[in-house]
Amino acid sequence: MLNKHTSKQIIGTKSEVLKGKKIVLCITGSVAAMECPIIARELMRDGAEVYAVMSPAATKLITPDLMEWATGNPVVTQLTGKVEHISLAGDHPDTASLVLVAPATANTISKIAYGIDDTPPTTVVSSAVGAGIPIVIVPAMHESMFRHPIVLDNINRLRSLGMEFVGPRFEEGKAKIAHIDTIVAYVLEVLTRPKDMKGLRVLITAGPTREYIDAVRFISNPSSGKMGVSLAISSIQRGAEVTLVYGPGTVEPPPLAKVVSVESTRDMLEAVVTNLKKEHYDIMISTAAVSDYGPDTKIDAKTPSGKKDFAVKFVPLPKVIEKAKEVAPDIFLVGFKAEYNIAKEQLITCALNKIKKANLDMIVANDISKENAGFASNSNEVYIIDKSGEVTHIPLSPKRVIASRILDIVVKKYEQKVLELQKSSLTPRSAEE
Ligand SMILES: Cc1cc2nc3c(=O)[nH]c(=O)nc-3n(C[C@H](O)[C@H](O)[C@H](O)COP(=O)(O)O)c2cc1C
């Protein structure tokens, strides 16, 4: 009888943060596979058990024996009657805590994006998706491959499914695998992420609205829906049940959200009011870039070309957010305020005015004239302001990071509000009961 593999002696020698966690390391055919023994062993030093799964292309670059030595566990290089993909990443109590695809080739990323699984790593990922296991993907390839628009589209597709990407690092004409420390830190963050929204029901509005002038023309704005979708993804990851009332944005909504698609401001208002009346929600976050004005009438035909002029009268549209507390008085209500090219003090004053006007609990304000911030960009710089005037500044960061910082504050303030309501012998659901 063989003893436990001696390689496992390093498990937990640095920390016990990952104690009890099972990480499946899917290795695909990139030269960056040479980093895998070190990635595996660093995760082990933090307490994890690591199981390697290799594609045939990966086994041509590093040997399965090396990964067996590194992890102390048998390596999967082909699927057999043991249904390795299910034992490792099926829907059962002993399944993986996380699947790490590192390095991920252009080929494997694109296959995962289309549900193709014809190698052990892609089949493990397919099963992990259905089993709801967190998946972290670490791309590595030449920059020319990374710039392929379909590869970029596929990365976005996977992001919108809730998969998380680390790197790549652009260096020497390559989209290189992220540094090992970064990969390990990311895995630690995902596996220790709070589940502090479990049991909470959240309604999020996102995207632009369209106001039709005639049958084929409308006015709108460049909102992509990225901020609202990022908040929806992060809320789901933290355990919340999410309804997304979504205008015509450009990013895919998360599959685990209940999505209500809308087009105009009035549609959005109706969807919000109907949902708030129908079911109890604890939190509403209004990120949608709702049109403030719309044509007073819609021409029910295509206006012919060749007219000398064409006047349209715009009238103010209803304010969706201002109706929320009329329908759900105890909801924790978070608004967004976008201003263009104004000083920080002015931005905060406008935000505080909006808190009063719409009876908000919190607001997130930003100046959309800033480079790489606001509409359609992947990053933003925001000020989070609460009812009491407390301001938290979040410097320019990816929208996913902004979403997570906003939720940290939302959860804290929501809990405070619940306690205050309990103290005054009311509960947040009292209006319903
Ligand atoms: C030496 C060598 C290095 C390679 N490095 C990469 C790479 O870094 N990234 C990548 O996407 N493909 C790379 N390839 C190409 C992939 O191995 C190839 O697309 C293969 O079909 C990937 O299969 P897999 O995704 O199932 O592992 C490399 C190929 C060779 C021969």
The ligand as a MOL file (V3000), in Angstrom:
LIG
                    3D

  0  0  0     0  0            999 V3000
M  V30 BEGIN CTAB
M  V30 COUNTS 31 33 0 0 0
M  V30 BEGIN ATOM
M  V30 1 C 5.1440 25.1580 -29.2120 0
M  V30 2 C 3.7360 25.5930 -29.3160 0
M  V30 3 C 3.2970 26.6510 -28.5490 0
M  V30 4 C 1.9720 27.0980 -28.6250 0
M  V30 5 N 1.5790 28.1300 -27.8320 0
M  V30 6 C 0.3010 28.5640 -27.9050 0
M  V30 7 C -0.1460 29.6050 -27.0690 0
M  V30 8 O 0.5980 30.1530 -26.2410 0
M  V30 9 N -1.4430 29.9850 -27.1590 0
M  V30 10 C -2.3120 29.4170 -28.0290 0
M  V30 11 O -3.4770 29.8260 -28.0730 0
M  V30 12 N -1.9110 28.4130 -28.8460 0
M  V30 13 C -0.6390 27.9670 -28.7990 0
M  V30 14 N -0.2190 26.9250 -29.6070 0
M  V30 15 C -1.1950 26.3320 -30.4950 0
M  V30 16 C -2.1030 25.3300 -29.7720 0
M  V30 17 O -1.3260 24.3360 -29.1400 0
M  V30 18 C -3.1010 24.7230 -30.7420 0
M  V30 19 O -4.0390 25.7140 -31.1420 0
M  V30 20 C -3.8290 23.5460 -30.1580 0
M  V30 21 O -4.7720 23.0860 -31.0880 0
M  V30 22 C -4.5300 23.9140 -28.8670 0
M  V30 23 O -5.2610 22.8300 -28.3860 0
M  V30 24 P -5.9230 22.8660 -26.9360 0
M  V30 25 O -6.6350 24.1750 -26.8400 0
M  V30 26 O -6.8710 21.7260 -26.9230 0
M  V30 27 O -4.8470 22.7020 -25.9570 0
M  V30 28 C 1.0800 26.4690 -29.5220 0
M  V30 29 C 1.5320 25.3890 -30.2920 0
M  V30 30 C 2.8350 24.9720 -30.1940 0
M  V30 31 C 3.2890 23.8150 -31.0470 0
M  V30 END ATOM
M  V30 BEGIN BOND
M  V30 1 1 1 2
M  V30 2 1 2 3
M  V30 3 2 2 30
M  V30 4 2 3 4
M  V30 5 1 4 5
M  V30 6 1 4 28
M  V30 7 2 5 6
M  V30 8 1 6 7
M  V30 9 1 6 13
M  V30 10 2 7 8
M  V30 11 1 7 9
M  V30 12 1 9 10
M  V30 13 2 10 11
M  V30 14 1 10 12
M  V30 15 2 12 13
M  V30 16 1 13 14
M  V30 17 1 14 15
M  V30 18 1 14 28
M  V30 19 1 15 16
M  V30 20 1 16 17
M  V30 21 1 16 18
M  V30 22 1 18 19
M  V30 23 1 18 20
M  V30 24 1 20 21
M  V30 25 1 20 22
M  V30 26 1 22 23
M  V30 27 1 23 24
M  V30 28 2 24 25
M  V30 29 1 24 26
M  V30 30 1 24 27
M  V30 31 2 28 29
M  V30 32 1 29 30
M  V30 33 1 30 31
M  V30 END BOND
M  V30 END CTAB
M  END
